[in-house]
Amino acid sequence: MNYFSSNFKLGILGGGQLGKMLLYNTRKFDIYTCVLEASQEAPCKIACNEFHLGDLMDYKAVYNFGKQVDVLTIEIENVNVDALEALEKEGVKVYPASKTLRTIQNKASQKLFYIDNDLPTAPFSRFAYTSEIKDAVNHGGLTLPFVWKSAQFGYDGQGVKIVKTLQDLKGLPNVECIAETLVPFKNELAVIVARNASGDTKSYPVVEMEFHPEANQVEYVICPARVPEDVAKKAKDIALKTSKAFNHVGLLAVEMFQTQDDDILINEVAPRPHNSGHQTIEASYTSQFEQHVRAILDLPLGRTDSKAGGVMVNLVGAEGYTGNVVYKNIETIMEMAGVTPHIYGKKQTRPFRKMGHVTIVNEDLNEARRVAEAVKNTIEVISSS
C-alpha cells in the first residue's frame, strides 16, 4: 500500500501531546491523518488533516470513526475496546490489537497475564472492591505495607497509593483494585520495544526514571540508564519477552523495578509512545514517534541507538497556579547548551498537569543530568491570573 501523499488514512484515537508528537512524523512523511478526541482544545487539532469530536469510550463514536480510516492506532489506552474488536472483524487494521488493549486496560488482568506468561512481577492480590482489603489485612491474608492500585483508569500517578496503615485506605474509591507487594527497589527502569506486523523487532536502550515524590509522576528520564551492563541486558531481555508474549504491533513501553538484589520485575506496560521515550526525539537516530508510525504501517524499523546521552525533564504545572499558562524563564533555559523545550499546546495549567517537556542532549551524561537539574530549577509553569 502507498501511504505517502496518497488516499491512505491513518486514524488516531486521542488528541493529546503524544498524538501531537506523532503528527510531527506523519507530517514529515505526508501521511493523511484523522484524530478522534473529546476536547475542542486538543493539542492534536492544529496538526492533523481531519479532527473529529467524540468520546473515546463511546462505542458508536469509536466505531464510526474507525470505519473511515485504513489503519487505527491510539495515543491513550482508555478507549472503547468493543468497538475496536468490531472494526477488526470488518477488516480495519487496529494497532495495538483490541485483545492487547483489553488486557492492559485492567491492571489485575495485566498482572495475571505476566503470571500466565512466566514474566517476573511483584506478588499481588486482586479485589473486587477496595472495601474488601481491610478484612484481608485483619485476617492475615494481606500484609502491610502494600501498593493499592485501581484496576482501571489510573494514569500519571492517579489511582495509585502506598498503604502503610489501614488509615491510608480512607478516601480511596471503592472499586476493583489490586494490592501489590511494596518492592524495595534501587531504580525504576523502562525499555521501549518496537515491532511491526512482519514481526521485525527492535528495542531502545534501557532508561532510568526519577519520580516526583509527591505527584508520583516521572520527573527525569535518563538515557542510557546508569546501571551495570548485566542489569541492562536483563531488563532488555525481559522487555523483549514481554513484547513477544503480547505479540503486539507498534510500540510497547515496559516499566520495571530493579530490586536491591538486581532482579528485574515488571511494573506495567503501555502499548504506545510513552513518557520514557521523549528524549528519543533529539537523542536517538529514530524517535519513538517515527518508530511507532513505521511499526504500525509495517515499514522497516529505524535505528534505535542514541547519538548522545539524553535526559528528559517533564514540565508540569506548578503548585498554587491554575489558569492561562505562562512559561516563566523559558528564554533562560533556551540559552543552555543542548536544551530543547517541547510545549504541548495546553492553554490552561493546573498543579502537576503535564504541559511540556525539555530534552537535554550531551556527550557526557553526567553533564546532561546536571543541566537537567538547572532546567528544572529555572523554568516555572505558572498562570497569568
C-alpha positions as CSV (number, residue, x, y, z in Angstrom):
1,M,0.0,0.0,0.0
2,N,1.2,3.5,-0.7
3,Y,1.0,5.5,2.5
4,F,2.8,8.7,1.3
5,S,1.0,11.6,-0.5
6,S,-1.9,9.2,-1.1
7,N,-5.6,8.5,-0.2
8,F,-4.5,6.3,2.7
9,K,-5.9,7.5,6.1
10,L,-4.3,6.8,9.5
11,G,-6.7,7.2,12.4
12,I,-5.5,8.2,15.9
13,L,-7.7,7.7,19.0
14,G,-6.8,10.5,21.4
15,G,-5.7,14.1,20.7
16,G,-3.2,14.8,23.5
17,Q,0.5,15.6,23.4
18,L,1.5,12.1,22.4
19,G,-0.7,12.3,19.3
20,K,0.7,15.8,18.6
21,M,4.3,14.5,18.6
22,L,3.2,11.5,16.5
23,L,1.8,14.0,14.0
24,Y,5.3,15.7,13.6
25,N,6.2,12.5,11.8
26,T,3.1,11.9,9.7
27,R,3.5,15.5,8.5
28,K,7.1,14.7,7.6
29,F,6.0,11.7,5.6
30,D,2.9,13.4,4.2
31,I,0.6,10.7,5.7
32,Y,-3.1,11.7,5.9
33,T,-4.3,11.7,9.5
34,C,-7.7,11.7,11.3
35,V,-7.9,12.3,15.0
36,L,-10.8,11.5,17.4
37,E,-10.8,13.4,20.7
38,A,-13.5,14.7,23.1
39,S,-12.0,18.1,23.7
40,Q,-12.0,21.0,21.2
41,E,-8.8,22.2,22.9
42,A,-6.8,19.1,22.0
43,P,-3.1,19.7,21.1
44,C,-3.6,17.4,18.0
45,K,-6.1,19.7,16.5
46,I,-3.6,22.0,14.8
47,A,-1.6,19.3,13.1
48,C,-4.0,16.6,11.8
49,N,-5.8,16.6,8.4
50,E,-9.2,15.8,10.0
51,F,-10.3,16.5,13.6
52,H,-13.4,14.6,14.8
53,L,-15.0,15.4,18.1
54,G,-16.2,12.4,20.1
55,D,-15.9,10.4,23.3
56,L,-13.2,7.7,23.1
57,M,-15.2,5.4,25.5
58,D,-18.4,5.7,23.4
59,Y,-18.9,2.6,21.1
60,K,-20.6,4.5,18.3
61,A,-18.1,7.3,18.2
62,V,-15.1,5.0,18.0
63,Y,-16.8,2.6,15.6
64,N,-18.0,5.2,13.2
65,F,-14.6,7.0,13.3
66,G,-12.8,3.7,12.7
67,K,-14.9,2.9,9.6
68,Q,-13.4,6.0,7.9
69,V,-9.7,5.0,8.2
70,D,-7.4,2.3,6.9
71,V,-5.3,1.8,10.0
72,L,-6.3,2.8,13.5
73,T,-3.9,3.4,16.4
74,I,-4.1,5.0,19.9
75,E,-2.2,7.6,21.9
76,I,-4.2,6.7,25.1
77,E,-5.3,3.3,26.4
78,N,-8.8,4.4,27.7
79,V,-10.8,3.7,24.5
80,N,-13.8,1.5,23.7
81,V,-12.3,-1.9,23.1
82,D,-15.6,-3.5,22.0
83,A,-15.7,-1.0,19.1
84,L,-12.1,-1.9,18.1
85,E,-12.9,-5.6,18.2
86,A,-15.9,-5.0,15.8
87,L,-13.7,-2.9,13.5
88,E,-11.0,-5.7,13.4
89,K,-13.7,-8.2,12.3
90,E,-14.7,-5.9,9.5
91,G,-11.1,-5.6,8.2
92,V,-9.8,-2.4,9.7
93,K,-6.2,-2.8,10.9
94,V,-6.1,-1.9,14.6
95,Y,-2.7,-1.5,16.4
96,P,-2.4,-2.3,19.2
97,A,-4.9,-5.1,18.8
98,S,-8.1,-5.0,20.9
99,K,-7.1,-8.2,22.7
100,T,-3.8,-6.5,23.9
101,L,-5.7,-3.3,24.9
102,R,-8.3,-5.3,26.8
103,T,-5.6,-7.0,28.9
104,I,-3.6,-3.8,29.5
105,Q,-6.6,-1.6,30.4
106,N,-7.2,-3.6,33.6
107,K,-4.2,-3.8,36.0
108,A,-5.5,-7.0,37.5
109,S,-5.8,-8.7,34.1
110,Q,-2.4,-7.3,33.2
111,K,-0.8,-8.8,36.3
112,L,-2.4,-12.2,35.6
113,F,-1.0,-12.0,32.1
114,Y,2.5,-11.8,33.5
115,I,1.9,-14.8,35.7
116,D,0.5,-16.8,32.9
117,N,3.4,-16.0,30.6
118,D,6.2,-16.5,33.2
119,L,7.1,-12.8,33.3
120,P,8.6,-11.6,36.6
121,T,6.3,-9.2,38.6
122,A,5.7,-8.3,42.2
123,P,3.3,-10.5,44.2
124,F,-0.3,-9.1,44.3
125,S,-3.8,-9.8,45.5
126,R,-6.9,-8.9,43.5
127,F,-10.0,-7.4,45.0
128,A,-13.5,-6.7,43.5
129,Y,-13.8,-3.7,45.8
130,T,-11.4,-1.6,47.9
131,S,-13.6,-2.2,51.0
132,E,-12.6,-5.9,51.0
133,I,-8.9,-5.0,51.7
134,K,-9.4,-4.2,55.4
135,D,-10.8,-7.7,56.1
136,A,-7.9,-9.3,54.2
137,V,-5.4,-7.4,56.4
138,N,-7.3,-8.2,59.7
139,H,-7.5,-11.9,58.8
140,G,-3.8,-12.2,57.8
141,G,-4.4,-12.6,54.1
142,L,-2.6,-9.4,53.3
143,T,0.4,-7.8,55.0
144,L,1.1,-4.1,55.3
145,P,2.7,-2.1,53.7
146,F,1.5,-2.6,50.1
147,V,0.7,-0.5,47.0
148,W,-3.0,0.0,46.2
149,K,-3.8,0.3,42.5
150,S,-7.1,0.9,40.9
151,A,-7.7,-1.8,38.3
152,Q,-8.8,0.8,35.7
153,F,-8.4,4.4,34.6
154,G,-5.2,5.1,36.6
155,Y,-2.6,7.4,35.0
156,D,0.2,9.8,35.8
157,G,0.2,8.9,39.5
158,Q,-3.6,8.8,39.8
159,G,-5.2,5.6,41.0
160,V,-2.0,4.5,43.0
161,K,-1.3,4.9,46.7
162,I,1.2,3.4,49.1
163,V,-0.8,2.0,52.0
164,K,1.3,1.8,55.3
165,T,-1.6,1.7,57.7
166,L,-5.4,0.9,57.4
167,Q,-6.0,4.7,57.8
168,D,-4.4,5.1,54.4
169,L,-7.3,3.3,52.8
170,K,-9.7,6.1,53.8
171,G,-10.8,8.2,50.9
172,L,-9.8,5.7,48.2
173,P,-12.6,4.8,45.7
174,N,-14.4,1.6,46.3
175,V,-13.5,0.0,43.0
176,E,-11.9,-3.1,41.6
177,C,-8.2,-3.0,42.6
178,I,-5.0,-4.8,43.3
179,A,-2.8,-4.7,46.4
180,E,0.8,-5.2,45.3
181,T,3.8,-6.0,47.5
182,L,5.8,-2.9,48.1
183,V,9.1,-3.6,46.2
184,P,12.3,-2.1,47.8
185,F,13.8,-1.1,44.5
186,K,17.1,0.6,43.6
187,N,15.8,2.1,40.3
188,E,12.8,2.3,38.1
189,L,13.8,1.4,34.5
190,A,12.0,1.2,31.2
191,V,12.6,-0.3,27.8
192,I,10.6,0.6,24.7
193,V,10.2,-2.2,22.2
194,A,9.1,-1.7,18.6
195,R,7.6,-4.5,16.5
196,N,6.0,-4.3,13.0
197,A,3.3,-6.5,11.5
198,S,6.0,-8.6,9.8
199,G,7.5,-9.5,13.2
200,D,10.6,-7.4,13.0
201,T,11.6,-6.2,16.5
202,K,13.9,-3.6,17.9
203,S,14.4,-2.2,21.4
204,Y,15.7,1.2,22.6
205,P,18.4,1.5,25.3
206,V,17.3,1.0,28.9
207,V,16.4,4.3,30.6
208,E,16.3,5.2,34.2
209,M,13.3,7.2,35.6
210,E,13.3,9.5,38.6
211,F,9.9,10.3,40.1
212,H,8.5,13.3,41.8
213,P,7.9,12.2,45.5
214,E,4.5,13.8,45.9
215,A,2.9,13.6,42.4
216,N,4.2,10.1,41.6
217,Q,5.0,11.4,38.1
218,V,8.2,10.9,36.1
219,E,10.4,14.0,36.7
220,Y,13.5,12.9,34.8
221,V,14.2,10.2,32.2
222,I,17.9,9.4,31.8
223,C,19.3,7.5,28.8
224,P,21.2,5.3,29.0
225,A,20.3,4.1,32.5
226,R,23.2,4.3,34.9
227,V,23.2,0.6,35.7
228,P,25.6,-2.3,35.2
229,E,25.6,-4.0,31.8
230,D,24.3,-7.3,33.1
231,V,21.3,-5.5,34.7
232,A,20.6,-3.6,31.5
233,K,20.7,-6.8,29.5
234,K,18.3,-8.5,31.9
235,A,15.9,-5.6,31.6
236,K,16.1,-5.6,27.8
237,D,15.6,-9.4,27.6
238,I,12.5,-9.2,29.8
239,A,11.1,-6.4,27.8
240,L,11.6,-8.4,24.6
241,K,10.0,-11.4,26.2
242,T,7.0,-9.3,27.2
243,S,6.6,-7.9,23.7
244,K,6.7,-11.4,22.3
245,A,4.1,-12.6,24.8
246,F,1.7,-9.8,23.8
247,N,2.5,-10.3,20.1
248,H,1.9,-6.6,19.8
249,V,2.4,-4.3,16.8
250,G,3.6,-0.8,17.4
251,L,5.5,0.3,20.5
252,L,5.4,-1.3,23.9
253,A,6.9,0.6,26.8
254,V,7.8,-1.8,29.6
255,E,8.3,-0.2,33.0
256,M,10.3,-2.2,35.5
257,F,11.8,-2.2,39.0
258,Q,15.5,-3.0,39.7
259,T,15.4,-4.6,43.1
260,Q,18.1,-4.4,45.8
261,D,19.3,-7.9,44.5
262,D,19.4,-6.7,40.9
263,D,16.4,-8.7,39.9
264,I,14.0,-7.1,37.4
265,L,10.3,-7.0,38.0
266,I,7.7,-5.7,35.5
267,N,5.6,-2.8,37.0
268,E,3.3,-2.2,34.0
269,V,3.3,-1.7,30.2
270,A,1.9,0.9,27.8
271,P,1.2,-0.1,24.1
272,R,2.0,3.3,22.6
273,P,4.6,6.1,22.6
274,H,5.5,6.8,26.2
275,N,6.9,9.4,28.5
276,S,10.0,7.3,29.0
277,G,10.9,7.8,25.3
278,H,10.5,11.5,24.8
279,Q,14.3,12.0,24.8
280,T,14.5,10.0,21.6
281,I,13.3,12.9,19.6
282,E,16.6,14.7,19.9
283,A,18.9,12.0,21.3
284,S,18.2,8.9,19.1
285,Y,18.6,8.2,15.4
286,T,14.9,7.4,15.2
287,S,12.4,8.9,17.6
288,Q,9.9,6.7,19.3
289,F,7.1,8.5,17.4
290,E,8.6,7.9,14.0
291,Q,9.2,4.3,15.0
292,H,5.6,3.9,16.0
293,V,4.5,5.1,12.6
294,R,6.9,2.7,10.9
295,A,5.8,-0.2,13.0
296,I,2.0,0.1,12.6
297,L,2.4,0.6,8.8
298,D,4.7,-2.4,8.6
299,L,7.6,-0.3,7.3
300,P,11.3,-1.1,8.0
301,L,12.1,-0.1,11.6
302,G,14.7,2.6,12.2
303,R,17.9,2.6,14.2
304,T,17.2,2.7,18.0
305,D,20.7,3.6,19.3
306,S,21.4,7.0,20.7
307,K,23.5,9.8,19.1
308,A,24.5,11.1,22.6
309,G,23.4,10.9,26.2
310,G,19.8,12.3,26.7
311,V,17.9,13.5,29.7
312,M,14.2,14.4,29.6
313,V,12.6,16.8,32.2
314,N,8.8,16.9,32.4
315,L,7.3,20.4,32.6
316,V,4.3,20.2,34.9
317,G,2.0,22.9,36.3
318,A,3.4,24.5,39.5
319,E,1.5,24.1,42.7
320,G,-0.7,27.0,43.5
321,Y,-1.4,28.0,39.9
322,T,-4.5,27.4,37.8
323,G,-5.4,29.4,34.7
324,N,-3.9,30.7,31.5
325,V,-0.4,29.2,31.3
326,V,2.9,31.2,31.4
327,Y,6.3,29.6,30.9
328,K,8.4,31.7,33.2
329,N,12.2,31.8,32.4
330,I,11.9,29.7,29.2
331,E,14.3,32.1,27.4
332,T,16.9,31.4,30.1
333,I,16.8,27.6,29.7
334,M,17.0,28.1,25.9
335,E,20.4,29.7,26.4
336,M,21.7,26.5,27.9
337,A,23.7,24.2,25.6
338,G,21.8,21.2,24.2
339,V,18.4,22.2,25.6
340,T,15.2,21.8,23.6
341,P,11.8,22.6,25.1
342,H,8.6,21.0,23.8
343,I,5.4,22.8,24.6
344,Y,2.3,20.7,24.3
345,G,-0.2,23.4,23.4
346,K,-2.4,23.2,26.5
347,K,-3.7,26.7,27.2
348,Q,-4.7,26.1,30.8
349,T,-2.3,25.0,33.6
350,R,-3.1,23.4,37.0
351,P,-0.9,21.7,39.6
352,F,1.1,18.8,38.2
353,R,-0.6,18.8,34.8
354,K,1.8,17.8,32.1
355,M,2.4,20.9,30.0
356,G,5.5,20.0,28.1
357,H,9.0,18.5,28.4
358,V,12.6,19.6,27.9
359,T,15.3,17.4,26.4
360,I,19.0,17.9,27.2
361,V,21.5,16.2,24.9
362,N,25.2,15.9,25.7
363,E,28.0,13.5,25.0
364,D,28.6,13.5,28.8
365,L,25.5,12.0,30.5
366,N,26.5,13.4,33.9
367,E,26.7,16.9,32.4
368,A,23.3,16.3,30.8
369,R,21.9,15.4,34.2
370,R,23.4,18.5,35.7
371,V,21.9,20.7,33.1
372,A,18.5,19.0,33.5
373,E,18.6,19.9,37.2
374,A,19.3,23.5,36.3
375,V,16.4,23.5,33.8
376,K,14.1,22.1,36.5
377,N,15.1,24.8,39.0
378,T,14.8,27.6,36.4
379,I,11.7,27.2,34.4
380,E,8.3,27.6,36.1
381,V,4.9,26.7,34.6
382,I,2.6,29.2,36.2
383,S,-0.5,31.1,35.3
384,S,-1.1,34.7,34.4
385,S,-4.1,35.1,36.7
